[in-house]
Amino acid sequence: MICDNCSHYAYDDYTDEYYCTVNMDEDEVYRFCESGASECPFYDPYDEYKIVHKQN
């Protein structure tokens, strides 16, 4: 699944589940679910080295 590599996909220790941290309103969620899009418009690949590049 594409969400597994997204920087917005986080683990919650309390519920023991993964969830998306993108703050979407009702209309955005509806459009996303109804469009049948195979890719999320908010997908941001997790790159731990991106932080290091900013520090240098």
N, C-alpha and C positions, 0 to 999 in steps of 0.2 A: 504494500500500500504506500502511496506517495506521502501520506501524513507521517510515517515513521521517520522520515528524514527532514521534516520541516522544523524550523526553529520555533514555531508557534505551538508545537505539540508537546505538552508537558504532562508530567506524572503527578498525581495527587496522592500523597501518603495516607490521607484521611479516608478517602473513598477507595483507595487501591485501584485506581483507574487512570487511563490517559484521557486527556481532553484537549480541545483546541482553545487557545488563549486569545484568538482574534475576537475583538469586540464588534460584533455585527448587530445591526438593528433588525427588526422583524422583516422589513422589505428585502434586505440583502439576503437573509437566510432563505426566504421564500424563493427569490430569483435563483439562488444557487441550487436549491433542491429541485426546483422545477425545470431548470435548464438542461439537466442531464449531462452537464459538463463533466468530462472525465478528469479535468484538472482544476484545482482550486485557484482562483485569482489571487489569493493571499499567500500562496506557497512561497516560502523563503527557505532555500536550502541551508541547513545548519552547517556552518563552517567555523570550527573552533580556531582556525588559523587567521580568520578575518580580524579577530580581536588583536592578535599579535602584530599584524601588519599596521594597525592603527597606532599601536604603541611606539613603533619605530619611527 
